């Protein structure tokens, strides 16, 4: 059985769900969902390649589009660095 595929909202690359980092909007802020169990709309970004950095300085509204409303990115890069790398 093949793993589900998701698309990175920063670069558009498609990858297996377990190779990406899931983001969730909670109370108007974006947070990491390392376990993939938080409720709500999720969006995915590549674990490497600068995609989180790209989102942190995004001017094109990618987070707004992905979560269908205004959200604050917070410090996604620092939060991701504090978490273990996704499973491969």
C-alpha positions in Angstrom: 0.0 0.0 0.0 1.4 3.5 -0.9 1.6 6.3 1.6 -0.7 9.3 1.2 0.9 12.2 -0.9 0.7 15.8 0.1 2.0 19.0 -1.5 4.3 21.5 0.1 2.6 24.9 0.3 5.9 26.8 -0.1 7.5 25.1 -3.1 4.7 22.9 -4.6 6.8 19.7 -4.4 4.7 16.5 -3.8 6.0 14.0 -1.2 4.8 11.3 1.1 2.8 12.7 4.0 5.3 11.3 6.6 8.2 13.2 4.9 6.6 16.6 5.4 5.9 18.8 8.4 2.2 19.4 9.1 1.1 22.9 10.1 -2.2 23.7 11.8 -4.0 27.0 12.5 -4.9 27.3 16.1 -6.4 30.6 17.5 -5.2 32.6 14.5 -1.6 31.3 14.8 0.2 28.6 12.8 1.8 25.8 14.9 3.6 22.6 14.1 1.7 19.4 14.4 4.5 16.9 14.9 2.2 14.0 15.7 -0.4 14.7 13.0 -3.2 14.6 15.5 -4.2 18.2 16.1 -7.8 19.0 15.0 -8.4 21.5 12.2 -7.2 22.4 8.7 -3.7 21.3 8.0 -1.1 22.3 5.5 2.2 20.7 4.7 5.8 22.0 4.1 9.0 20.3 3.3 11.2 19.4 6.2 14.3 20.8 4.5 15.1 23.0 1.6 14.2 26.3 3.3 10.5 26.0 2.9 9.7 27.1 6.4 12.0 30.1 6.0 10.2 30.9 2.8 6.8 30.8 4.6 8.1 32.9 7.5 8.8 35.8 5.1 6.1 35.0 2.6 4.4 38.0 0.9 2.3 36.0 -1.5 -0.3 34.9 1.1 0.4 31.2 1.0 -0.5 30.6 4.6 -3.6 32.8 4.2 -4.7 30.7 1.2 -3.9 27.3 2.8 -5.8 28.1 6.0 -8.6 30.1 4.3 -8.2 33.1 6.5 -5.7 35.4 8.2 -3.1 33.7 10.4 0.2 34.7 12.1 3.1 32.5 11.1 4.8 32.9 14.5 8.4 31.6 14.7 7.9 28.4 12.6 11.6 28.0 11.9 12.7 28.0 15.6 9.8 25.6 16.5 10.8 23.2 13.7 14.5 23.2 14.7 13.4 22.3 18.3 11.5 19.2 17.0 13.0 15.9 15.8 13.2 15.4 12.0 10.2 13.7 10.4 10.2 9.9 9.9 11.4 8.6 6.5 
